Amino acid sequence: MLGKILVANRGEIAVRVMRACREMSIPCVAVYSEADRDALFVKYADEAFCIGPPPARASYLNIARVIEVAKGCGAEAIHPGYGFLAENPEFARVCEEEGIKFIGPSSRVLALMGDKVAARREMKKAGVPVVPGADECITEFGPARDLAREIGYPVIIKPSGGGGGIGMTVVTREEELAGALKSSQAVATNTFGICDVYIEKYLPNPRHIEFQLLGDSKGNGIHLGERECSIQRRHQKLVEESPSPAVTPAMRAEMGEIAAGAARFVGYEGAGTMEFLFSEGKFYFLEVNARVQVEHPVTEMVTGVDIVKEQIRIASGIPLGLRQEEVRMNGWALECRVNAEDPLNEFAPSPGRIREYRPPGGPGVRVDDGVYGRYSIPPFYDPMISKVIVWGRDRMEAVSRMRRALYEYVILGIKNNLAFHRALMENPRFVKGELDTGFIERETTLPDEMKRVQDEEAWLGKGWSSSGDLKRTAAVAAVAALIRR
């Protein structure tokens, strides 16, 4: 088993990884920027080292500094979490050269999966269905026009070296193509350092379904079922669940075997996901996320598999201890990402000092967070506060339990998106599982519902609401009394 592990990340995922290390009796090391000096993950770690000023490029993205600290403190391995250096093949290569185990895929696989066009070609070789489109990067208008005519409008232009929806442009007719091509190339250059883009057929409002993968260094690869990630805003996921309301057992077996087979084909090691678009009864390869996902807890809740511990065991050279036929999905899990942002103001980030903080609890509720009361959320990074994850015997019990958990959640002092999640859990189409990636944009009543929820929750700072129908449990009333004091 690996010894000391350095966690090259921050926030809730750093705490999550350190919890797994502590349960495995592995010392863990934090690296932090000056802005995160008082963060929970810094306090939680066995050792902590400042690696630079707040901008990520000067700290969390500073490969040389991270490696320097790892070697200086005697860390045998580095867990990159998600984001920052998690899918950076150069970082993985440096770790390999320095004799430090990178807890994730090899630098070769990271480079392959990080190039979206190369990944498309590789997945086609592995027998994975891909969206009709380019198998080479597009640099000139002529080839772009010819391909768009061949596959038919609408099409979508995507940066080859990026993700998260950055630089993606949907084109509905040929007159828009030249300008969209230049715009996407400019964004790709500024954001990812390369101008390469490619073109695919645009599938309007598909479902976004991903399969959790585990692969070891012995050539074994399995999947842990699927997650539905269709509730998105600008290609950023907000709510995830497992299983998907749209996936039948037969589909799960087919898609899962394709995903796991492709992972074995490329020699994938560690945890990751294969993401699909599902439209009109067909599924298509979208991308591979070669790291642990934000939403991994919903899979943990329904399978009982600790994905982070599996990452560490795999990195230690231990073969997978679970065969595909032993994977069982039990019940239903939902996750809501709680962010410091204003959902009634275009989800604008809202950093600042948390005045009061009380996460929910009780049966079937898990909260992965990286904050505490009186903590100040810095403005330099992703505004995630926490993830609320619930388990139920079926989807309706999970939805009901999430409503209850969100009802209990108290965050004062900063704007947050709890009202959005509360409104979503009451939305009739969401409750029925009628989901797709355009859900939020089409549900025009959500802003009114969020405003209503926020008005009802005004009691948190002022005492009881004047609305006659608002009733609270004794436990929550006690919290309100505490806050008023």
N, C-alpha and C positions, 0 to 999 in steps of 0.2 A: 504493500500500500504506500502511496505517496506520503511524504512527510509534510513539511511546512508549505502552505499554499498562499501565494499573494493574489489578492482579488483586485484586478485592474479595472475597477468600476466604482460607482457611487450609488447612493440612494437605496431604494428598496431591493434592487437585485443584489447589491453588495451584502446587505443584511441577510437576504435569502441564502446566498452561497455560504456565508459565514455560519449560519445556523446548521447547514448540512455538515460543514467541517467540524463544528463543535460536537455534533452527535457522533461523528466518526473519530473523535479524539485527535483531530488534526489541527495543529496551530495555524491560525490565519492572520494575514498581514493586510492592513489597509494602506492605500496610497490616496492622498487627497490634495485638492487645491486649497489655496488660502481661503477661498470662499466657503469651503466645507469644513473648516476647522472644528466647528461645534456640531457637526452632523452625527446622527445616530450610528451610522456604520463605523465612524472613526472611534466612537466610544466603545463599540461592541468588540472590535478587533483585539487580538492579543498584542499586536504591535501596530503602530501607525506612523507613516512618514509623509511629510509635506513634499510635494513634487513640483510646485510652481504656482504662479498666479492664476486667477480665475479663468481666463480664456482656455477652452479645452485644448487648443493647439499647443499651449504652453505647459500643459499639465497632463490631462488624461490621454491626449494624443501624442505625447512626447515619448516616443519609443525608447530613445536612449536613456532618458531619466527613469522610466519604469524598469528597464533591464538593470540599470545601475543599482536601484534599490533592491531588486530581487536578488542580485548577486551579493550585495552587501549584507543582507539580512539572512542569507542562507536558504532562500525559498527554493524548493525543488520544482515547483510548478506554478503556473499563472492561470487563473480562471478569468476570462475576459468579460463574463456576463453577456449583455447584449448592447449594441451600439458601440460608440467609441472605436476600440481596436478589435472588437470581437470577430469581424469578418475581414480583417486586414491581412492579406497574404504576406506582406513584407514583415509585419510584426511576428507572425507565426514562423517565418523563415529565420528571423534573428533569434527567436527562442530556440529553434532547432540547432542553429550554429553555436549558441552559447551553452547548450546542454541543459536547458530549462524546458520542462515539459509544458507544451501549450495544451490546455484542456479544451480540445476541439479538433476539428479535422486538420489534415496536413496542409502545409502552405500550397501544395500542388492542387488539392481539391478546392481550397478557398479561392485560388486564382481562377480555376475553371468555373466554379459556381458564381463567382463575382462578376464574370463577364456574361451578361445575359444572353448575348448572341451565341457564344460558345456553349453555354449551358443548354440552350435550345437544341443545338446540333447534337450534343452528347445525349440529351434525353430522347431524341428521335432514334439514335443508335440503340438506346436501351429499350425501345418499344413503347415509350410514353407518348400519348397523343398531345400534340402541341397546337396552339392557335395558328391558323393560316397566316403566313407572313414571311418576313425576310430571314434567311439563314446567314446573311452577311450584313455588315454595317452599311448604312446609307449615307453618302456624303454629298451627292449631287441631286438636283431636282429631277433630272430625266429619269434615272432609275426609280426614284421615289414615285413619280407619276405613273410609270409603267406598272409597278407593283400594286399601287393603289387601284388602278383600273382592273388589274387581274383579280384581286381578292374582293374588290367592291367596297364602296363607302358604306358606313363610316369606318375610318381607320384610326389607329392611335400611334403616335410617335413616342418612343421611350428611349431615355439614355441607356446605353449599354452598360455603363459602369456604376449605376446608382439604383436607388429604390425609394420606398416611402412616398411614391407619387410625385417626387420632385422632377420637374422638367417634362412630365407627360402632357401631351396635347392631343385632344380629340379633333379630328378633321372630318367634316361632314360632306364637303364637296371640293372639287379640284381647285377652285379659285382660292381656297384657303391654304392650300398645301405648301406653297413656296414660303409664305410668311411663317407658318407653323414650324416648318423644318428649320428655318434660321433661328427662330425663337428657342426651340428645344435644344439645338446645338449650342446656343449661347449659354443657356442655363446649365447644360451638362458641363461645359468648359469651366464655368465659374464655380460650380459646386463640386464636381468630381475630378476636375483636372484634365478630362479628355472630352472631345466633342462628339465622339461616336454615338450614333443613335440608330435605332432600327424601327421597322414598321410592322404592325400586326393588324389583323382584322379587329375592329372594336366590337365587343359584345356588350350591348346596352343592358345595364342592370342585372348582371349575373349574380349568382351566389358565390361567395368566397369560402372555399372549404380547403382545409389543410390537414395533412396527416403527420402525426408525430413519429419520428424515426429514431432508432437507436442502432448504431453499428459499432462493432469492436474491431480490434486489430487482427483478429483471426479470420476475418471474412464473413462473420455472421451479421445479419441485419434483420430487424423486425420493425413492425409498426405498432403503435399503441392506440389505434383508432383515430378518428377525425375530430376536428373542431370546426364549428361554424363561426366565421369572422366577418359576416356581411354587414354588420352595423358599423359603418365607417363614415368619416367626414374627410373629404379631400384625400382619400386613400389611406387615412389614418384610422386604425381600429379603435373602437370605443367599448364594445361589449363582445364577449366571446362565450361560446358554450360548447359542451360536449355531452352527448353526441350531437350531430346535426339533425334538425327536424326533417331534412330532405333526403337523408341517406338511409337506404334500406340495408338489411344485413347482407344481401347479395351484392349490392353496390360497394359496401364496406370491404367485403372480401376481395372484390375485383380491384378497386382503387388502391387498397392497402397493399396488395401483393405487387401491383405495378410500382408503387412508391418504394417499397422495401427492396424489390428487385433492382430498381435503378440505383438505390443507395449501395447495394452490393456491387453493382456493375462498375461504379466509379471508385470503389474502395473507400466509402465514407466511414469515418471513425468519429464516434461521439454522438451527441444529440443534435437533432436538426429537424426541419420540416420541409415537406414537399407541398407546395401550394398549388391549388387548382382553381380554375373558374368553371362553374357548373351552370350551363344554360341550355334550355330546351331539351333536357334529358341527356345531354352530352357533357363530358368533362374534358378540360384541356389543361396542360401544364402551364403554370404561371412563372414560378421561380422556386429555387431552393434557398431557404434561410439557414445558413450553415452555423447555427449557434442555438443556445437555449432561447426560447421565445418568451416575450412578456407574458403571454397567456398560458404558459405551461402548467400552472396550478389546476386548471379545470381538468386536464388529462390525469394529473396526479389524483384528483378527487374521485374520478370514476374508475381508475384502474388500480389504485393503491401503490403505484410505482413512484418512488422518489427519483425524479429525473436528474436532479443535480447530483445526488449520490451516485447514480448510474454513470454520469459523466466522469466523476472522480475515479470510480472503479475501472472504467474503460481506459482512462488515461494511465492508470496504474498497471495496465497490461492484463487485467483480469477479464476472462471471456464473459460474454453475456450469460447471466444465470437464469434467463427466462426464454423459453421457446415460444414461437408464435401461437401455438395451440394452447398455451397456458395463459395468454392474455385474456382477461375478462373485463368487460365494461359493465359496471354496476351503477344504476341510477342515472342521475342527470346533474350537471354542474354548470353554473353561470359565473362569469366574471365581469365586474364593472371597473373600468379604470377611472380612478378619482384624481382629477387634475386641478391645479391652482389656475383656473381660467374662468372667464365670464361667458357662460353659454348664451346670454342675451346680448352680448356684444361681440358677435363673430368668434366666440371662444378665445378672446384675447387673453394672453397670459396675465396672471395676477399674482406675482411674487409678493412677499412681505412676511410680516410676523404673525404666526398663529397665536391667537389669544387664548383659546380653549380648544382642547382636542380630546375626544372620547370616541374611539372606534367601537363598532358593534361587536357582539359576542353571542354566546348561546349555541344551541345545537346546530350542527351543520354549517357553521360560519367560520371562515378563515380570513384574516386580514394580513396581507403582506405590505408593510409600510416602512418608511425610512424617516419619519418625522416624530415630533412629540410637542406637547404644549409649551408655548413660549419660544419655539424654534422659528427662525427666520428662513424662509425659502429664498435662495439666491436667484437673481434674474438671469443667470448665465447659461442655464441648462434646461433640459426638458422639465416641464412643470408638474410631473407626476407626484402626487402625494402618497397614493396607495393603490392597492387592488383589493376589492372586496370579492371574495369567492364563496359561493354557497353550494351545498349539495342537497339534493332531494331524491326521493324514490322515483319520481317522474318529473317531467318538465314543469307541470303546473305547481308541484310542491316546491321546486327550485325557484320559480318566479315568485311564489308567495313568500318564500323565505328571504329572497332578495329584497322584496318590498319591506319586510320587517327589519332587515339589517340596515337598509338605507334610512328607515324611519328612526333608528337608534343612533345613527352616525351624527356626531356633533363636531363641526369645524367652524370656529369663529375667528374673525380678524382678517380673513382674506376671502375673496370670491372663489367659488369652486363650482364644479359641475354636478353636485349632488342632485340639484333640482332637475337637471336633464335626465339623470338616471331614474329618478322617482317618476317623472312624467312618462318615460319610455316604458317602465314596468306596468303602467296602466293602459298603454296604447293597445287597442283591440287587435290590430294587425300583428303587433309584436307578440302578443299573448298567443295568437293562433299560429305563430311560427312562419308567417308569410314575409320572408326576409329577402333582401337583395342589397347590392352595394349602393343603390340609389334611394334607399329607404328614408334616410334623414332628410334629403332634399325634397322628397315628395310629401312627407308628412308635415304639411303647413300648419297644423294645429299645435305642434310641439312647443313653439315659442309661447303661445298663450297658456299652455299647460304648465310650462316651466315658471312663468310669471305667477300663476295661481299658487303653485307649490311654494315659491319663495315668499309670497305674501303670507301664507299660512304659517311658515316657519319663522316669521318675524319675532315670535315669542322667545326665541332662543336668546336674543339680546335684550329684550324689553320686558320679559314676563309673559303672561298668558296672552294668546291671541284673543281678539274680541269676537271672532267668528263663533257662533253658538254651537256649530256642529263639531268643533275640534275637541277631541277627548284624548287624554294621554294616560298611559299606564303609570302606576305608582313609581316604577323605577325611573322612567324618563322624567317624571315630575321632580324626582329628587335631584336629577342632574340639572334641571332648570333652576331649582332653588340654589344649588351649589354655584351655578354660573352667576345668578343675580347677586350672590354675596361677594 
